[in-house]
Amino acid sequence: MPPVIALPDRAALLLDLDGTLIEFAPTPDAVIIPPDLLVSLQRLRQRLNNAVAVVTGRPIAQVDALLGDAPYAVAGEHGTAIRHHPQAAICPVALPALPKDWAGRAQAAAAAHPGALYEPKAHGFVLHFRRAPEAGPALQAAATEIVAAHPDFMLMPANMAWEVKPRAADKGEAVRALMAQPPFAGRVPVYIGDDVTDEDGIRAAQALGGLGLRMQDAFGSPAAVRAWLAANG
């Protein structure tokens, strides 16, 4: 049984999306958003003076399509783009351009394995193998070969996927940027994530005197995270 987590006084919530707030799906566009999650996020915004953010690998437009204005702030694509409130302009981070031939090479790698999926991103890509588990090693090898000659990019394991992203794309930097501005400034950060890409966010929240929680250890499932949010909203 995971331990009971108390929400600190003057907390600021910084929440990963896939695998933390919602369950994974066979493809990124097939996820299901439980209605009670939106209600909980809106109630927490009221309780925490709007200090509720989603920090995710998804583009901000996808978060908007899934969650609407339930979160106050959104950091997308691992912090490479941040919107500090619903009416704010998106603040991009200066990052290297993706080499022109990478998309075609990555698409070809995915196409060689039925069920594998190529997901483009503004500054990288993801090779998903949830529907083709046996393709994982081959896709890792293909992605490794693609990034090998470019030190500004890195390959990271994700949940049944391999993601190529700029080394400067960091959820920890996103947490620090969010916590530096109202309504997050002066509050205690509580970061919850489930994946390798969340480790930077977890460490950043802890370094700022808050809580960095791994979903698996602290809650056990996205459903338990949602129940915790509902109980604190």
ABEGO torsion letter per residue (X at the ends): XBBBBBBBBGBBBBBBBBGAABBBBABAAABBBBAAAAAAAAAAAAAAGGBBBBBBABBAAAAAAAAEAABABBBBGGGABBBABAABBBBBBBBBBBBAAAAAAAAAAAAABBGBBBBBBAAEBBBBAAABAAAAAAAAAAAAAAAAABAABBBBBBBGBBBBBBAABBAAAAAAAAAABOAABGBBBBBBBABAAAAAAAAAAAAAGBBBBBAAAAAGBAAAAAAAAAAAX
